[in-house]
Amino acid sequence: MEHESAVPEQNAALEVVFTANGEMEAHTIRSALEAAGIPAELKMEAAQRLFAVTVDGLGAVRVMVPADRLEEARSVIENPAAPLEDPEASDGQ
């Protein structure tokens, strides 16, 4: 299985947050997550690179995030246009 990684710590437990029907969709989701500050990694079967189609799950691309960021990542995917709260900006300003 091939993968592309943007996750800085290789020992972090990763969870699937989204299964894309192709590499382009997966890259779009990964970009949205990374823009929100959530590291993401793509995992795909070699068949996806060879055929560039998804049939019955063969060729699907899984978007993985650190387990402790899973809920935050789901929120970004469900509503990518929503602004994220900045924990440092919650000091009443």
N, C-alpha and C positions, 0 to 999 in steps of 0.2 A: 504494500500500500504506500502510495506517495503522499507527501504532505508539504504544505508551505507553512512556515511558522513566523508569527510575530509575537509569540508568547516569550517573554524574557526569561522566565525560570523554567527550565526543562523538567524539573521535578514536580511542578504543580499538577494537581489532579485536574484533568480536563473533563468537561461534560459536553454533550451535544446540545446545542441550543437551537439549531435549525438544520434541516436537510433540504438542500437545494436540488433542483432538477437540471442543473448544469453549472459549469464553471463560472459563467458570466453572472448568474444570479448569486452564486456563493461569494464572488468577489465584491459584489454590491453590498451584500449583508456585512461582510467583513469590514468594508470601508466605513459603513455607518457605525459599526461597533467601535472601531478604532478612533473615529472622529469623536465619539463619546468618551474616549479614554479607556475603553475596555479592550485588552489584548485578545486577539483571536487567531485561530489556526484553522487551516482547511485540510481536510483529509479526504482523499478520493482514491477509488480503485484505479488500477492501471487501465482498465477498459474504458474509463471516462476519457482519458487522454487519447486513446486509439480511435474511438468511435464518436465521441462528442455528443452522444445522445444518452437518454436515460430510458431504459425499458425494464419494467417491473423492479425498480430499485437498482438495477445494474447500471453503474455510471453515476449514481447520485453522489453529491459532494456534501460532506458533513462539515458544518461550521462549529468549531469547538472553542469554549471559553473556560477560564478557571472556574472551578466549582463554586467558589465563594462570590463570583460575579454573575452567576447564572440568572437570578431573578432580575437584576439590573439589565442584563443583556436582552432578556425577553421583553422587558419594557421598551427598550430602544427599538427592537424589531417590530413590536406591535404598533408603536407610534413614533416613527423616526423624526417627525417634525416637532415633537414636544421638546421644549427646553429642559435640560437636566438641571437639577438643583446643585449649586456649588456649595459644598459644606463650609467653605471658608467665607462665603458671602452671607451666611446666616447670622451675622453678628449685629443685625438691626440696621444696617445702612441702607 
